[in-house]
Amino acid sequence: MKYKYIYFLFLFSTLFGQDISGLNNSQLDLIKSKLKSNQEKLSVDESTLIDMEIIDSISSDSVLLKSEKSSAANEYEGYFGYDYFQKDINFYDNTPTPSDFRLGPGDEVILSLWGEANSREKFIINKEGLIYYENIGFINISNKTLQQAESFLLEKLSRIYATLKDNNSSTSLMLELGNLKSVNVYFTGHVRSPGLHLIHPFSDAFSSIIQAQGILKEGSLRKVEIIRSNKVVSIIDFYSFFMNGTNTFSKIKIMDGDVIHVPSIVNRVEISGQVNRASKYEMIDGESLEDLLEYASGLSSQASSKMIIDQIIPFDKRIFDDNGKSSIIVSIKDSKQITLNNGDKVTALTIGDVDSKVTIFGRVKNPGNYPVYGNSLKDILNIAGGFDDPIFRQTIRLNEIIVLRKDSSDFYPEEINVSYDEADQFKLLANDKIFIYEDVKYRNSFTYRVEGEVNKPGVYPLKKGITVSEVLSLAGGLTELSTERNISLRQEFTEIDDDGVERSIQENINNVELDFVIGINSVVTALPFENVVKVEGNVYNPGLITYSKGSKLPRYIELAGGHKPNSLKNKVYIKRANGSIEQTSRLVLGLGKNIYPGDIIIVPVNENPSEFDAAAFTADILSVLANLVAILAIVDNNGS
């Protein structure tokens, strides 16, 4: 066999980091003999030599145990109580000694004397329950509590130590526990790890089952038996502990050789729906639906007074398997008289919604749903707010309150007009819809803005039907730097984008005349006079050209270098200073078009010059003919 060596500290952290409940007897005894014995000093050379194969076995068992506990947690889902036993507990920590713990064979006790006589000795209780004390002989302390054994030893030792009973207490005695002997307990029935287990001597039934890795879901939690000398000494119902914390199982201490038996579950019922703790519960004889509801922590606030029970008909009451199941509706008031069979499913129903509210919309401070019973229309209006606020009230159309009411005899609901003064006499019905409209006249305070070359720019109150000409007049008229042809108009709008963000935008209004009626948030701008004309597009020298009074459109194109090839001469257009657009005539090519300061002449280009443009061809011919006519007129004048 191959051996490897490890030091004491590593051994301690490795072994005690594992789950003690997963160790077999030989492994546990090995750990106890090497790590918990106070009778010999550990050395690196001897006491810490451990067979590595055993450690590997412990580690492997621990990994398997954790995997089993994980799968067990899923197995127990929906079954009440079983997860209480799925805990990782080190029972060999410094657990205080219970006051009723009784000494037995294999336990170690430490007897200390101090005062006139001083000594400290350790004793192992033998199989007969005896310890041997020099000058006295064998002393039986088995089946005594620690306090009883201490008093008993005080009597025995006072024969050789007279000062033990001296009034001045010149010698004192104390008995304490040393190493404890684990008790052998047998687990049978539906436990996860049946068989013989070494159990901590302070264990009760609950902690013992934990050390055996818990109870399978097929096992009973309410009829766990403790068998001693082939007799059932206790039947434990763990539900009293799970439900209200009543601990009855600790009254029976587990002793060496005891058998803990977990029988099969006989009656399990599932409850779901409107209960506070839906699960599958074990029922015992004499229990009813009322007990099941108590285990489920009672009904929720949304529960109905009725429940549905999907029943499994017991074999002895079943005529045919075809009718082995049935469903019934029961009342909560009869729950004490209703017994349940294994496999039954109880569903606590939900109470339905009740129409008991009215809805108010519109010009109130708190629109929404309000209870109808006990309230008049005026009560609801006052609760919704705004009617007692003298400013807010002026924005409400008090005489046009509309109540929309469902009518079973008509496809469309009935509309009822009620004034606020009469609302206290109007009786509302559930599902009424109340509409409060706004009086927009009170909140209206619309404005417009004047900018640019005016004598009094600023924000002005909007009046119905006001024109651009009147706006300019109210603004003190134009300065010398602008003209009526240089007036532009923009309109401001508020819009909400896809993200719900509100923003303001402006758009220009073209072809604005002096008699144009402006609107809310209009912006009138008097642009400064510019003594230039701009030519853009398909010309040889685009840009600004000095304004010359009386010059027509062709002259400005000529001053811009003339048309480049592929110009759309018949589609030249003019953008005036006020934003209006004017097309040139196709026949005369803008020969008669007046140009004003600030105008922009745009000459477009033909993107597909290979295509024949009949209109352009005709325009070119007419241009040539017009030029010939002009030349002939000049010649004729010179000849005359």
Secondary structure, 3 states (H helix, E strand, C coil): CCCCCCCHHHHHHHHHCCCHHHCCHHHHHHHHHHHHCCCCCCCCCCCCCCCHHHHHHHHHHHHHHHHHHHHHHHHCCCECCHHHHCCCCCCCCCCCCCCCCECCCCCEEEEEEEECCCEEEEEECCCCCEEEECCCEEEECCCCEHHHHHHHHHHHHCCCCHHHHCCCCCEEEEEEECCCCCEEEEEEECECCCEEEEECCCCCHHHHHHHCCCECCCECCCCEEEEECCEEEEEECCHHHHHHCCCCHHHCCCCCCCEEEECECCCEEEEEECECCCEEEECCCCCCHHHHHHHCCCECCCEEEEEEEEEECCHHHCCCHHHCEEEEEEEHHHHHHCCCCCCCEEEEEECCCCCCEEEEEECCCCCEEEECCCCEHHHHHHHHCCCCCHHHHCCECCCCEEEEECCCCCCCCEEEEECHHHHHHCECCCCCEEEECECHHHHCCCEEEEEECECCCEEEECCCCCEHHHHHHHCCCECCCCCHHHEEEEEEEEEECCCCCEEEEEEEECCCCCCCECCCCEEEEECCCCCEEEEEECECCCEEEECCCCCEHHHHHHHCCCECCCECHHHCEEECCCCCEEECCCCCCCCCCECCCCCEEEECECCCCCCCCHHHHHHHHHHHHHHHHHHHHHHHHHHC
